[in-house]
Structure formats: structure tokens, C-alpha cells
Amino acid sequence: MTMAHLEYPKIRRAGRWFDVRRRKLGMWAYALNRITGIGLVVYLYLHLAVLSLLSRGPGSWDSFVSLARAPYFLTLDVILLAGILIHGLNGLRVTLTGFDVGVKAQKALFGVLMLVAVVALGAAALMIFGG
Amino acid sequence: MTMLEVSLQIFRYKAGEPPHYDTFTIQVADTAHVLDAIDIAWAVHDHSLTFRRACHHSSCGACALRIDGVEKLPCVTPITDVWDGHSPLRLDPLRNFPIVSDLVVDMSGFFQRMSASDLAITRHSEPLLPLTVDDLPAGVQLEPVEPPDNLPGFSRFESCIECGICMSACPTVAADDRFLGPAGLAAIYRARQETDDPQEAAHLLALADGEHGVWRCHSAFECTEACPQAVDPARKIMALRRELTAQRFKKRRRR
């Protein structure tokens, strides 16, 4: 490539992972998997940071637990669960199609799996807030 | 035939200048294709506008670009199919390629990846001749054409026109410059189908199994959605994966 060519930096190009404008369902699935994947990695580190409170003794842990029972915190639990369900079930679609199973029906497969995710999330939300 | 007044918002880039968009308002027939509109913009407004075109009937793939963000062949895209009747029609070069000038991208890296499979340009399975034409005048006899000596069978080209549309549509190509990409992997699949030679098959599967091969695909299926020739590269990537997985299981069983 000569220097005169215009080439965008890789980080900017990676932004195309999330560009679903005028794209089809498979691209939405792709973007969702990345968003939820990044979200779950961030959660993992947050979780480890929270667990480190245990090393500071029962007092700091108990105050965190009372915070975790607050409704806005429970909403974060529902968001976390949404990420797990979407990423896990979408991952199932990626795995199946990756083995050449259901490739032609990948859109329907995604639709059904996301429906399962919504139903499971609804049930879980009822349990979280109802319990 | 009605004349339309269409605004084209075209991506512009010249070496050493910042990229920007220029808008050209043109008069074009409602039967025209997008490529005709670009031709008019070039002829009437700006001779420095660069774009590629050759066959004008979706055989060469040279004109591939993005129309309002979606990869298409403008030579076979009627303007009335993509223009909403009032907003400017935005034209961009293909994504994931270095931009040479305006709508022209550097395809050399793509062609190198396509040649990785060493895919023969003909296949044995679809012989073109002899012709059968029902409506020839009575008494006219068609002479079958003899295949050239250097080819075992005279066959048509593969459906893939190497337009690069799948590479532009694929989100994985965006962040992996060395990814063989949908077209490259589809070519490997096709070459794999053609060969019974175990050594050649092993070489092709090793290519597909590499760091920048089939496992990089994350099932967006945009390549298949965008392909103007119905090559269905995603299906071929998945078929390669299945073969590679089966091969690994067999190897483990043998141990």
C-alpha cells in the first residue's frame, strides 16, 4: 500500500462491529454478542472487586449486602441476567451454525432463542423483585 | 420515462486532502441505474470524480460500492429502488479496503487472499456446451464448440465475481487485516470440492484452519446477505468448519 491511500485506524474500524444501520438480523446478533460479551467481562472485574470486600471484614461486607438489596441494585441484577441470557443463547446459535447446523434457519433460530431469553428474563425479574 | 432530479452525496478523497462529501444534483431518467447517475455527475459536474466501472451488467464487480451504507453493484441497482424521492443518495467506497481515491479502493490485498486457494477458474460439474436453442429457424444446425486443448472441460466461471462486497459487509474483516474473508474462504471451499488429491485437500484445509481462517467468522451472515451473486459465503465457511471439526474428531479417535 502506498502512503497516499486512506486507511482508518483499527480501533475506528472495530466500531463497525456495532454498526447495525440498515443491516440484517445476523448483524444485530453479532453486535449484541459483542456488547453483552464486553459487559460480562466488565461485570467479572466488578464482581472480583466486590468480593475483595470480604478481606476487609464482616462490617464492610454486610454494608454491601444491604446495598445490594436496594431496588436499583436489583435492576442491575436483571440487566446482568439479560446479558447472560442473550450472550449464552446467542452463543448457542453461533455454535450450532458453526457446526453447519441450522445455517439456513439462522434468523429464525436467533428469533426463537431471543424469545426464550425474554421469557426467562421476565420470569427471573418477577422472582427477583417479587421475592 | 420520467426525468428525476436526484442529489448524490459522494464521498471524496484525494491524496493529501481531508476526506469529505460533495453533493451533485443531476437529472436522470427514472429507468436509470445508480451507475448511470454517477456517470452523469462525472460528465456534467466533476471530471476529477473517480470510480470504477466496466461491464455494466454485474459480471465484473468493478463498480461495487455502498449506497446509503449498503454494499451494492450500482450497475444493476435501479435508482428508484434506493432513492427515497427527496433525500440525497449517499455513495461511499467499500469498507475494509484502503481508499485510493473517491469511490476507488485498493483491491490488491483482497485479490491476494482470493488467490490463496489457487482456485481453478472453471469447474467440471457445469459444462456449458453443447447448446440447445429451441427457437432457432428450421434447418439451422448448431455446431458444438470444441473445448480448448488446455482445459479438460469448457466450463463457465464461478459465480463469485470478486467484487469485494462481502469483505466490506463483514464486520470481522474490519479489525483483522489478515482474515481471509468470506470470498477467500468460499474460494477455498470451492477448491476443496474440486480436489480428490489428499495433499491438496490437506493444504486447503490447513489454510482454512489458520489463525485468520474460518474460526474468525462470528456468524453475522452479512456476507451472504450482501452478495450480489448468491454465492452464500457464510454457508461455505460453516461447511469448512464442519469438515475441520470432523477431521479433528477422527484424529482423536485414531490416537
Interface residues (C-beta under 8 A of the other chain):
Chain A: M1 A4 H5 L6 E7 K10 R13 A14 R16 W17 D19 R21 R22 R23 K24 G26 M27 A29 Y30 A31 N33 R93 V94 T97 G98 F99 D100 V103 K104 Q106
Chain B: Y13 A15 G16 P19 D68 G69 V70 R95 N96 P98 I99 V100 D106 S108 G109 P171 A174 A175 D177 C217 H218 S219 A220 F221 E222 E225 A234 R235 M238 A239 R241 R242 T245
